[in-house]
């Protein structure tokens, strides 16, 4: 029973860190263009 007193706060901290990371990436523009990067490898490089 005492392990639950450790696991619940740890789970809350990890969830808060994941939420903060997601919000940070959205504000920095990491998720703006999800279509172009996979297609970029199909274009030939110009020498």
C-alpha positions in Angstrom: 0.0 0.0 0.0 2.8 2.4 0.7 4.1 2.1 -2.9 1.0 3.8 -4.2 2.0 6.9 -2.3 5.1 7.0 -4.5 3.6 5.9 -7.8 0.6 8.4 -8.0 2.8 11.5 -7.6 5.3 10.1 -10.0 2.6 9.4 -12.5 1.3 13.0 -12.1 4.8 14.4 -12.6 5.4 12.3 -15.7 2.0 13.3 -17.2 2.7 17.0 -16.5 6.1 16.7 -18.2 4.6 15.1 -21.2 1.9 17.8 -21.5 4.5 20.5 -21.1 6.7 18.9 -23.8 3.7 18.7 -26.2 2.7 22.4 -25.5 6.3 23.5 -26.0 6.6 21.7 -29.3 3.3 23.2 -30.6 4.4 26.7 -29.6 7.8 26.3 -31.3 6.2 25.2 -34.5 7.4 21.6 -34.5 4.0 20.3 -35.6 3.2 22.9 -38.3 4.1 20.9 -41.4 3.7 17.1 -41.1 3.2 16.4 -44.8 6.4 17.8 -46.5 9.2 16.1 -44.6 8.3 12.5 -45.7 7.9 13.7 -49.3 11.2 15.6 -49.3 13.2 12.4 -49.6 11.5 11.6 -53.0 12.9 14.7 -54.7 16.3 14.5 -56.4 19.1 16.6 -55.1 20.5 19.1 -57.5 24.3 18.9 -57.9 
